[in-house]
Amino acid sequence: MLISSDSHVVEPGDLWLERLPARLRDRAPRAVQDPGNHYWYFEAPEMGRGVNLTLSRNAGMTQGEVDALLAADPDAWVGATGGHDPATRLADMWVDDTLADVVYPTAGLSLLQYDDVELQLACIQVYNDWLAEFCAVDPDRIIGIAMIPTWDIEVGVAELNRCGDMGLRGAIVWSSPPATREYSFFSDRYEPLWATAADRSIPISIHIFGGHQTKAISSYGVTVEGTYYFGITARDELAHTTAELIAAGVFERHPNLRIVAAEGGIDYAARLEQRLDLTYSGAWSRIDDRLTMKPSEYFRRNVYLTYIEDPIGLNNLRFTGSDHFMWSSDYPHGAATWPRSQEFTAAEFDEAGVSEADRRKLTLTNVAELYNIDLEKVSQPSPVIADQVAVVS
């Protein structure tokens, strides 16, 4: 049995064109097809071309297989439909022995980079409303992560409360703020958001490619700088941000706050713990009397990391433990382990010599405890697909 801590929806290409207020629709994000390769891309007038939507739904397929299908029929639908169809998603989850999915945006991650406050809020609220409808099909098994704007924290807190009231169980904010002191995570401007999330037990996520320093994603595969940033630096942002939150005393003030650093892997955890504690043992501890624990202790208590495949991180469990790491399938993206997640995880665990107790934490209980998932309930087929499962069995 598995639970994925980081999977994705793939938003309908006309979502914002249909649902934004009329005055904003000419600036709406939308899906566009490239006649050169027939792939569909997310495009926003504010930012240009971004996410490759075709290769965001090709779980279980190679890029070569995608290209062959499109060469035969440029208008063919290629890939999984579970990114936008919750019933299909539930069936695909059951095939993969995945009991529940924590779902993040795909195209929507780019909204966190918008500079236009009005447009960003409108787009985010359209997404959150659609996501709540998507998850409502089976809220026990599809755990929605709402997007939260943070240009204005009062607005962000209001949206967090609205989404929590709609049944969404997590939230995502920008993984890196604009490079000014005003928006730094050292600033106390975020305090109302942290307090509300802690009080409502809503984990706050930061996800790769959701930061204000990740706009080079539009040049992935085009320039060396953009391609390098996509592959390396965007993941480093998660480590920088979690360290900044620790150093800012956020978790000392809000011990119940939980932060999820999503899709950056776990391989950096051992080194980050060591670097934080070594730094703190020097000048940092002499000029800062706010912290009552070692930085690594806040990291283990308050910060969760997700990974897809990570042999280095699994081999480092003897240094880090496994209590705040969570496996993810990344369905329906091309990097997904679906539909062979059991096979992939078992082989990786065997290679690294991971104990049965740690395997259960990594793939099941850590994420279930974080999002209050009822394991007994989700171990049975979803009512939405019960008839299909009965026929198959």
Salt bridges, closest charged atoms under 4 A:
ASP6 OD1 - HIS8 NE2 3.30
ASP6 OD2 - HIS207 NE2 3.28
ASP34 OD2 - ARG49 NH1 2.91
GLU46 OE2 - ARG27 NE 2.89
ASP101 OD2 - ARG89 NE 3.02
ASP115 OD1 - HIS212 NE2 3.93
ASP115 OD2 - LYS215 NZ 3.30
ASP116 OD2 - ARG27 NH2 2.74
GLU118 OE2 - ARG23 NH2 2.79
ASP129 OD1 - ARG162 NH1 2.76
GLU133 OE1 - ARG19 NH2 3.03
ASP138 OD2 - ARG141 NH1 3.04
ASP140 OD2 - LYS377 NZ 3.78
GLU159 OE2 - ARG162 NH2 2.85
ASP165 OD1 - ARG200 NH2 2.94
GLU191 OE2 - ARG253 NH2 2.85
GLU191 OE1 - HIS254 NE2 2.77
GLU263 OE1 - HIS8 NE2 3.18
GLU263 OE1 - HIS207 NE2 3.08
GLU273 OE2 - ARG300 NE 2.74
ASP288 OD1 - ARG290 NE 2.95
ASP323 OD1 - LYS361 NZ 2.72
ASP330 OD1 - HIS8 NE2 3.31
ASP330 OD1 - HIS333 ND1 3.65
GLU343 OE2 - ARG340 NH2 2.58
ASP350 OD1 - ARG359 NH2 2.70
GLU356 OE2 - ARG359 NE 3.98
